Amino acid sequence: MHRHGYDLVHGLEQQKLAVQSGHWPLFRYNPAAAPGQANFALDSRAPSIPLEQYIYNETRYTMLRQSDPAEAKLLLAEAQQDVNDRWKRYEALAQESRLPPTRSPP
């Protein structure tokens, strides 16, 4: 396989891992959605792999792990927590978006 082919396959696999880890959630937002229609839709499933499985396929992260393992471990824990927190927020936004609009009192 040519190097370009490898890069393409590797890139597509990395994109898939980014989504599966929650680092790159897929969603749609339409601020002009009609009343009663969801304006925020979460298209990704909940993260199914740890962030570590995605980021340590990237040279920039493996270099940090090699040069400063303790700092890399700390930053990975913080990044994983950020992924978890963002996912919870996106789930809440998607749920709120599905709720029927509230009526104003007459």
N, C-alpha and C positions, 0 to 999 in steps of 0.2 A: 504494500500500500504506500502510496506517495505520502510524504510528510503533510501535504495540504489535506489529504483525506483523513489522516490521523487527527490533525487539528480540528477538522470539522466534526468528526465523531466525538472526540474528546470534549469539544465545546458544547455539543448537544447534550452529552452525558452530564457535563457540569451544570448546565442549565436545569436539567431534570433534578439533579441533586440539590441545587439551590432552592428549588420549589419544595422538594420533599423535606428538606431540613427546616423550612419556614423562613429562611433568610430572604427569599424572594417570593412572597405570597402573591398569588394572582387574584386580582379583584377588578371590579368595574364600578365606576361612580358616575352617576348622571344627575347633576344638580337640577336639571330641567324635567325630571321624571313627573309624569302626570300624577295628580292626587290618587292615592291608593296603590300606586306602583312603587316598588322598592327603588330607591335611588342609589343604594350601595349593595353590591352583590359580591360575596366571597366565593371565588371559583376554585380555589385550592382546597384540598383536604387538609385536615390537621397534620402538623409535622409528623413524619413517620420515621425519620432518622435523626440522630444527633447532629448538631451543627458541625461537630468535629469531622464527620464523614465527608462533608462538603469542603470545608475550608482547607483541610490539609492535602487536598489535591491541587491547591494553588501554591505556586512557588513563593509568593510574597508571605504567606503564612508559615510555610515550612521553614523559610529562612529565619523567621523570628523564633520559632520553636528550637531551631538549631543554635542560634546565637544566645538566646536567653530563655531557657525552658521554664523557669519559674514565672517570669513575666508572661510568657505565652499561655501558661496554664491559667493564670489570673485573668488575662484578657479573654480567653475562651469562655471561662465561667461567666464573665460579665456579658459577653456577646450572646451566650446561650440564654441567659436570663432576659436579655433584651428581646430575643426572638420569642420567648414564651410570653412576655408581657404584651408585645405587639400583637401576637396571635389572639390572645384573650380580648384585646381591645377591638380587633377586627371582627371577631365573632360577635361581640356585643353590638357593634355597629350594624352588622348584617342582621342580627335579631331585631334591633330597634327599627331598622328599615322595613322589615316585614310586618311590623305591627300596623293595624289599621289606624288611620289618622284619628286623632282625638277631636271631638267636636267642642267648639266654644260654647259656653253657656249662653242661652238666648238673652 
